Amino acid sequence: MSLHDLEMKIERKEAKLAVIGLGYVGLPVACKFAQVGFDVLGVEIQADRVERINSGFSPVQGKEPGLAELLNQVVSGGKLRATTDYQELSDRDAILIDVETPVDENNVPQYEALRTALRTLGRVMRQGTLVIVESTIAPGTMQSVVLPLLEESTGMKLDRDFYLGNCPERVMPGKLLQNLQTMSRVVGGMTPETAETMVALYQHIVQAELDPTDCITAEIVKTVENAYRDVQIAFANEIALICEAVGGDVWKVRDLVNKAPYRNMHLPGAGVGGHCIPKDPWLLAQSARDHGLSLRLIPVAREINNNMPLHIIELLQIALNSVDREICDSRILVLGYSYLEESDDSRNSPSRTLVKHLRDMSVDVLIHDPYIPPFQEDVLKKAKGCDALVLMVRHQSYYTLDLGEVKKVMRVPIFIDGRGYFSSNQAQASGWLYFGVGKVSGKSA
Ligand code: SAJ
């Protein structure tokens, strides 16, 4: 099929679509295309997820407004079906790939899932198919990994027998469907004509700007937008450390700095978690390394942010020593285990790092998190006999805590504030020994 014929089928919503990888990105996009009337096949290796989806239930945990209802609607309407069998891809016209692209402990990108998906797809893909990689990949990966693998596994030639593009996603847990519809997207095609056909596809579900470009630009934009955020957060964290040292309050400083035009100082805090921000800067750095360029700013920003959970431990040690207690003899309650407020997603969360290090120091650590089942028991109960509360995530429910009541059950009323939870005068009035990231520490409240 020619690209023009494919574009006509897409415009008439007659094109048969597939999404490989039904995770937090693939599932919402499969549902959205099904909702507007496309026949969508979801291919997923986890049989239990396939079964759950075909029963009309969303496997995505956490608060995702509208997703469960939409999934049930499109599955029962026969527009979305999930399978583990790649063979079923043989009648598909356009195939989106949304598999994980993690980095290993040395921050080297791991493309096993992507390679497997491409090889398996290549064995069954028919002539004239459009393949779109939505996963976040290091700049240059489309040319150096995706294209060769597809040509090798299909025996076909790009732009003669199949078409290829890269359209990175911009979703955020808690707003998956909303972001999908309202965020602009970079649409990278291996040729301008392919990019235009991709725009014709995405405009069925995206109500924001679609920016056609080439693949290398799409790959760079995606990794840069997250590296930008990581560097900005690292800057805020370094200013927090300066404020602690010289006696300032970083939250007050940040508010006033951001009154200056063109300033946007991010939020300092207990660290940077999730599956995007800690990873994507390394994808960018890998491409630079592949071209003999060793970066400085981006890796240092990663180091600063990765160090923040350890800085929380430093604050804890200062606080405990100020009341002649040793950290190894203490009991600590960590408030918040997910990587982000109002989420149950704890991937790469700063709290994971904090808890591991504290337990390695023989500290007795308890965890509370309103969204993560093992940790949902009442804070007042968990705080009993503790020597410190460490706030790591700004879950809304922590604002309703009666800290006066909590203080009564503590052995020592130390509050380590990792997220600017208290304003300074609140700390003074509430009777806690308060130490906060970016604040003058040790003020007995
Ligand atoms: N964080 C800070 N300071 C900040 C902002 C975030 O310490 O100023 C921490 C958070 O506590 C969290 C981590 O960084 O641990 C990541 O937070 P995030 O708000 O960036 O949330 P993510 O990881 O879900 O980021 C995603 C990204 N979206 C995509 O990759 C498509 C990111 O580019 C978006 O900016 C972000 O969602 C968003 O806010 O939409």
Residues whose N, C-alpha, C, O or C-beta is under 5 A from the ligand:
A	BS01	SAJ	E169 R170 V171 M172 P173 E225 N226 I233 H266 L267 P268 G269 G271 V272 G273 G274 C276 I277 Y339 L340
